[in-house]
Amino acid sequence: MPHLHVESKIFHYSGNVPLHYQAGGHGPLPLIFLHGFASAHTTWHDIAGLFPADRFRIFLLDLKGFGLSAKPRDNAYTIEDQAAMVQAFIREQGFRTVILVGHSLGGAVALRVCLETRQGEEAFTVGKLVLIGCAAYPKRLPKFFRRLKNPLIGPLLLRLIPARVMVRDTLAKVFYDARAITPERFERYLRYFRGKGIPYAMRATVKGLDPEARARMGERYRELAVPTLIIWGEEDRIIKLKYGHRLHGDLAGSQLKIMAKCGHIPHEERPEETYAAMEAFFDSEDGPPQ
């Protein structure tokens, strides 16, 4: 069975904000992947090659401000802002039905897209949803993120702390199995922790995480009727498993897959197991999206 490879492309959001994505495959099932905070399209590279090219079309988006996408200083980095970008991308592709796969912050963006499209006013629908370690609810931010919000301390932190130190400390927290932190993976993350515009985008994203807005959003999850697979690492230290159970309770008919001895990024730490769970979920539904 042929497996896909991906190629980089650019989507111009609102005419003047170039957003990078990678696309591959020619099958009938379109999957749009949304990464988490301080990450990029590369987070999906371990799992992307497992998808058969004749069954799936996959799109690995770099959210605004991350990866190879533009990082304009427009202060528009909220979950709602990112969701609007994803909706525009889907409209541009002309899909009638899509599958969204979101990790951490990207999961919150995917949920927002679902809420925005549930009224039927969009030209497309979200047929299925996969949420991995999803940042679905407001929670106390880690100390480093809280400091980023400070207008004086935040910029200093990102200028003074070497990128290699930030990446080393971050990966130590998000992976349960330290063997997964290979030199290649370290360099993959390092590439997107430094560069022009990245400190601003990180700070703007953290400042845009409005707890009250996220709480109101969480109150609406029970309105959704999208078939959903929730995947969570049992040892997730970034977003605890209790939030996975809460989300499972709020999303009617959802499935919860818990991975033992796994951290915050199952699709990197355990890509084969993550793919197997997704494949079984897709196969359990009746037919491809039309």
Secondary structure, DSSP 8 states (H G I E B T S, - for coil): --B---EEEEEEETTTEEEEEEEE--SSEEEEEE--TT--GGGGHHHHTTSBTTTEEEEEE--TTSTTS---SS---SHHHHHHHHHHHHHHHT-SEEEEEEETHHHHHHHHHHHHHTTS-SS-EEEEEEEES---S-----HHHHHHHSTTHHHHHHHHS-HHHHHHHHHHHH-SSGGG--HHHHHHHHHTSSSTTHHHHHHHHHHT--HHHHHHHHTTGGG----EEEEEETT-SSS-HHHHHHHHHHSTT-EEEEETT--S-HHHHSHHHHHHHHHHHHHTSSS---
